[in-house]
Amino acid sequence: MEHTNFDEDICFNNTYLLITGKKTIKEFLDSDADLWFLHNPEDQPLRHNNPIYEELLTYFIYTEEYEKCQEIVNLQTKLKQIIYN
């Protein structure tokens, strides 16, 4: 795979796809796509209060991708319910 310069949009979208389960880490590794993420995907799953969610929300509000924002908020809510119920 050819190395390219960092692409913020790819980074934020890859992170979004991974945390929402729309794409697995295996699918990323099997593709020729640039592998930029906001976190180390090999770390433990993100908790509902991880600052990465705020970074994603800020970015997707800026890019006016409000559907993604709603999915992220819904995911945080589900994770919070799992922890506290």
N, C-alpha and C positions, 0 to 999 in steps of 0.2 A: 504494500500500500504506500502510495506517495504521501509524504507529510506536507501538510498545507499550513498556512498561518491560522492562528486561532480565529474562530468564527463564533461570536457571541450568540447569534440566532441559533446556530446548530447546537451549541452547548445547552441553551435553555430548552430547546425543543427536545433534544435527546433526554434530558432530565425529566421533562414532562412525560414523554412517552414511556420511560422506564418506571417512574413512580406510579403512574396510572395503570400500569399493566398492559398498555397497548402494544408494547414491544418488550421482549425479554433480553437479558444481557447476551444470551446465546445468539439471538437474532442480530444483535448489533455486531457481535464478533464474527458472525458468518457473512456479514455484508462488507462492502468496500467503503462504507461511510466513515467519516471522521468521528472518532470516539472522544468527544468532549462532553464532560458532565460537570455539574456543580458540586458533586460529591463523589466519593469513591464507592462505586456500585458494589464492591466486595465487602463493604462495612455492613454492620447490622442494619435492618430496615429502619427507615426514618420514623421517628415518633411524631405525633401530631403537632408538637410545639417546636419542631426543628426550624431554625431560621431560614432554611432553604425554601420553605413554603412561602415566606414573605418575599424573598428575592424573586421567586417565580411569579407571584401575584403582581409585584411591582412591575416586572418586565412585561407581562402579558396585558396589564392595564395600559402601559405605555404604547404597546403595539396594537392596542384595541382588540385583543383576542379574548373577549369576555366569556366565551363559552369555556375556554380553558380555565379561566379564573374560577368559574362556577364548579368545574370538575375538581379543582384543587381544594376548594373550600369544602365540597362534599366529602372528599377523601379525608381531610383533616377531621371532619365531624365523625365519620365512621371510625377512624382510628381512636379518637377520643372516647367514643362510646365503648369500644372494645376494652380500653384500658380501665375505664371507671365503672363498668357494669359487670 
